[in-house]
Amino acid sequence: MRPGSLIARLERRALHPAAAAAVAMLALAALGACQITGELPCPAAKILRDASQVTRFTPGAAENAANLRYVASIDDAKLNCTYDSSTYDKIDVALAVKFDATRPPGRPADTVELRYFVAIVNLQGEILAKKDFPLQLAFGAGATATSLVDSLRQTIPIKYPQNGGSLEIWVGYQLSPADLAYNRAHPVE
């Protein structure tokens, strides 16, 4: 199977940042933890620790609190799934990912542009499919925090005896080698 071929159909909807705060908790609560359809389990949603955060400093300046521009994190990832009830040869997955960003006070309005990925992985840790997505987190003038819930739908083909329990959905920021080194030197707790 070719990487990328598992994501047969992909729909994406981002909520306006102003609506995200009000809707975020409702969306995540509605999806809840992994739901089971009949006796068949959903894939597990996992945020990769080393790729769960992006910290940006003023370009060319020392990496310290005085030069901090923002810290963006993936706060939560929840999914729900349904199986094709006629053949059980595909799973429709609805994934909601909550992103948060903070920055020092007193800044003008700004939009943070990042990329994140969603990967379908088997229990042996092999990446079966991976796709990255653009992400914009908008700070209002003087705002020190912003949030966004991004919703994705994907269809995953499966073959018996495989089921959703034999897959995981990994989420993380698309990082440069320097970003990854920074995260590993400053692990998220």
C-alpha positions in Angstrom: 0.0 0.0 0.0 1.4 3.4 -0.9 1.9 6.0 1.8 -0.9 8.6 1.4 -3.3 6.1 -0.2 -5.1 5.5 3.0 -6.4 9.0 3.2 -9.0 8.4 0.5 -11.2 11.4 1.2 -10.3 14.4 3.4 -12.5 17.3 4.4 -11.2 20.1 6.7 -13.0 22.8 8.6 -11.3 25.4 10.8 -13.4 27.5 13.2 -12.9 31.2 13.3 -10.6 32.0 16.3 -13.4 34.0 18.0 -15.8 31.0 17.8 -13.1 28.5 18.7 -13.1 29.2 22.5 -16.9 28.8 22.7 -17.0 25.7 20.5 -13.8 24.0 21.5 -15.1 22.4 24.7 -18.4 21.4 23.0 -16.6 19.8 20.0 -14.1 17.9 22.2 -16.8 16.8 24.6 -19.1 15.6 21.8 -16.3 13.5 20.3 -15.2 12.3 23.7 -12.6 9.6 24.1 -12.4 6.9 21.4 -15.9 5.6 20.7 -16.6 2.0 19.9 -19.1 1.2 17.2 -20.7 -2.1 18.1 -17.8 -4.4 19.0 -15.3 -2.7 16.7 -12.9 -0.1 18.2 -11.7 3.2 16.8 -8.1 4.0 16.2 -6.4 5.7 19.1 -5.6 9.4 18.8 -2.1 10.4 20.0 -0.3 13.7 20.2 3.5 13.1 19.7 5.2 14.6 22.7 8.3 15.8 20.8 6.1 17.4 18.1 3.4 18.8 20.4 4.8 22.4 20.7 6.5 25.1 18.7 8.5 27.9 20.5 9.5 30.9 18.5 11.9 33.7 19.5 12.8 36.9 17.7 15.0 35.9 14.7 18.7 36.3 15.4 18.2 36.9 19.2 19.1 34.6 22.1 16.5 32.0 23.0 15.3 33.5 26.3 12.1 34.9 27.8 12.9 38.5 26.8 13.0 37.4 23.1 10.0 35.0 23.1 7.5 35.6 20.3 5.0 32.8 21.0 4.6 29.2 22.1 2.0 27.1 20.2 0.9 23.8 21.5 -1.4 20.9 20.5 -3.7 20.7 23.5 -6.0 17.8 22.6 -6.9 15.3 19.9 -10.2 13.4 20.0 -11.8 11.2 17.4 -14.9 9.2 16.7 -15.3 6.6 14.0 -17.9 4.6 12.1 -17.4 1.5 10.1 -19.0 0.9 6.6 -21.8 -1.3 7.9 -22.2 -3.2 4.6 -18.6 -4.4 4.2 -16.6 -3.3 7.2 -13.8 -2.6 4.8 -13.4 1.1 5.7 -13.6 3.3 8.7 -14.8 7.0 8.6 -12.8 8.9 11.2 -13.8 12.4 12.5 -10.8 14.0 14.2 -10.9 17.2 16.3 -7.5 18.8 17.2 -7.3 21.7 19.6 -4.4 24.2 19.2 -3.5 26.9 21.7 -0.9 29.6 21.5 0.4 32.1 24.1 2.7 35.1 23.8 4.0 37.9 26.0 1.6 40.9 26.6 1.6 44.2 24.7 1.9 42.9 21.2 0.1 44.1 18.1 -2.4 41.9 16.2 -0.6 39.0 14.6 -1.2 35.7 12.9 1.0 32.7 13.5 1.5 30.5 10.5 2.4 26.8 11.2 2.0 23.4 9.8 0.9 20.2 11.5 0.6 16.6 10.4 -1.8 13.7 10.8 -0.4 10.2 10.3 -2.0 6.8 10.2 0.3 4.3 12.0 0.0 0.6 12.6 0.8 -1.0 15.9 4.4 -1.8 14.7 5.0 2.0 14.4 5.0 2.0 10.6 3.6 5.1 9.0 0.9 4.0 6.5 -0.1 7.5 5.5 0.8 11.1 6.5 -0.5 14.5 5.4 0.4 17.9 6.6 -1.9 20.9 6.9 -1.5 24.7 7.2 -2.5 26.3 10.5 -3.1 29.9 11.3 -3.5 31.1 14.9 -4.6 34.7 15.1 -3.9 36.9 18.1 -6.0 40.0 18.5 -4.2 43.3 19.4 -2.9 43.0 22.9 -4.2 39.4 23.3 -1.8 37.0 25.0 -3.7 33.7 24.1 -5.6 32.2 21.2 -7.2 28.8 20.4 -8.5 27.0 17.4 -10.2 23.6 16.9 -9.4 22.1 13.5 -11.8 19.3 12.4 -10.8 16.6 9.9 -12.6 13.7 8.3 -10.9 10.8 6.7 -11.7 7.4 5.3 -9.3 4.6 6.1 -9.6 1.4 4.1 -9.0 -1.8 6.1 -8.8 -5.6 5.4 -9.9 -8.3 7.7 -8.6 -9.1 10.4 -7.5 -5.5 10.7 -9.8 -3.1 12.6 -9.5 0.4 14.1 -7.9 -1.1 17.2 -4.8 -2.0 15.1 -4.2 1.6 14.0 -3.3 4.9 15.7 -3.7 8.4 14.5 -0.7 10.6 15.3 -0.8 14.4 15.4 2.1 16.8 15.7 3.6 20.0 14.4 5.7 19.8 11.3 9.1 20.8 12.8 12.5 21.8 11.6 15.5 19.9 13.0 16.2 23.0 15.2 12.6 23.0 16.5 12.8 19.3 17.3 16.2 19.7 19.1 14.7 22.6 21.1 11.7 20.5 22.1 13.9 17.6 23.1 16.1 19.9 25.2 13.0 21.5 26.8 10.5 18.6 27.1 6.8 19.3 27.6 5.6 17.9 30.9 
